[in-house]
Amino acid sequence: MISAYWPFNPQKIPFFYGWIVFALSTLGILFSIPGQTMGLAVFTDSFIDVLGLSRTELSLAYLFGTLCSSLFLARAGRWYDILGGRTMITMSSIALALMVLYISLVDLMSGFLGGSPLATFGLILFGYFGVRFFGQGVLTSCSRNVLLLWFVKKRGLVGGIRNIFISLGFSLSPLFLAGLIGIFGWRESLWIIALIGGIGFSLLALIFIRDTPESCGLRADGLDKDSSEIPSIEKKSNTLQEVRKNPIFWIYSLSLSIHALFGTALVFHIVSIFDEVGKGRAEAFSYFIPAAIFSTLSNLFASWVSDKINLKPILIAMLFSFCLGSFGFIYLINSWGFWLLAFGFGVGGGLWGVISNLTFIRFFGPKHLGEISGLSASLNVIGSAIGPAAFSLGFDFFGSYVAPAKICLALIIILLLVAIFLKQKEE
């Protein structure tokens, strides 16, 4: 929709333009944080206080809003295939900022409507729908996909370098946002986030992102356009209808989704989970630092090795790490439980980044990447919707978060066994 030579010609840049796309791809995922669980979870207690909703009611609003957003993600992936990453990233970052601004005013709108619990529930549900759809869904998927066609030979390594910044940013964002709230207040913090993302990043995306190297007269991996060197050959592309019948798609997508379910619940209720075992708010937020370190190291190693091996051992290692993290969660009352939790979900989260980045283009090709990854993203969003509500209801019913954690552990073990025995072939 927008000329690749506006407002400047990428061929005139003195280095490979893919590295600029790399920077914007990274920023795009980081600017999706207001729509990610770790960004929203920091505001949970503030929302409970000002909206007059219980933790379970807020979790259910999050559940329904997120589930509704998941229904449209496959269609949004098709928009990506038609319109390209440049247009979609710009539009989704603006839309996300508007929804963040909307959420900052929900309590005022509720008061204007009489302050009934039902009206408040509906207003925050719509807000969650918007930030989840445009943040975790569209902006994240489009920012991830736009980089994949610029690098082929070193796609895993480049994605890994990107994920270093993403892992650190995601893991440390709760601490940053908590500090921002402490200085400015929860409402003003949301305004700052909306302003930076809606104006600052959207302009950067519009000016600097390009959809493909070919649209700019360039070649993937920085090959000279006159070079006789043959670039790496992509796998033949499958349609979405073909992919839906492929068990490979489902084992990878469900494995990614179980992390979304369990990991989202952990982050959404992090303060309450630690409080249950007698640990304070400061110790709860301190979890993110070692988890970030483990995530970064595992992601970098797996990204480097992924260019040399198939994805199956990385998938198995990811699910095994989640098993360890689940045991740490269940025995969090012990000091070793804290470290097992941080190690398991940290390492697993780092490997998750590699799997989510490479799986669909490796197995199913680039032509329908947006639509295929959009379907997988919808499953992830469904998992992230179910997690907080399931754990909150589990706590209400059993008086502890341990019961839903054990159910998640059982599901992870089943996925691990399927991943081990399912034949997987990459071409």
Buried (B, 14 or more C-beta within 10 A) or exposed (E): EBEBBEEEEBEEEEEBBBEBBBBBBBBBBBBBBBBBBBBBBBBBBBBBEBBBBEBBBBBBBBBBBBBBBBEBBBEBBBBBBEBBBBBBBBBBBBBBBBBBBBBBBBBEBBEEEEEEEEBBBBBBBBBBBBBBBBBBBBBBBBBBBBBBBBBBBBBBBBBBBBBBBBBBBBBBBBBBBBEBBEEEEBBEBBBEBBEEBBEBBBEBBBEBBBBBBEBBEBBBBBBEEEEEEEEEEBEEBBEBEEBEEEEBBBBBBBBBBBBBBBBBBBBBBBBBBBBBBEBEEEBBBBBBEBBBBBBBBBBBBBBBBBBEEEBBEBBBBBBBBBBBBBBBBBBBEEEEBBBBBBBBBBBBBBBBBBBBBBBBBBBBBBBBBBBBBBBBBBBBBBBBBBBBBBBBBBBEEEEBBBBBBBBBBEBBBEBBEBBEEBEBEEE
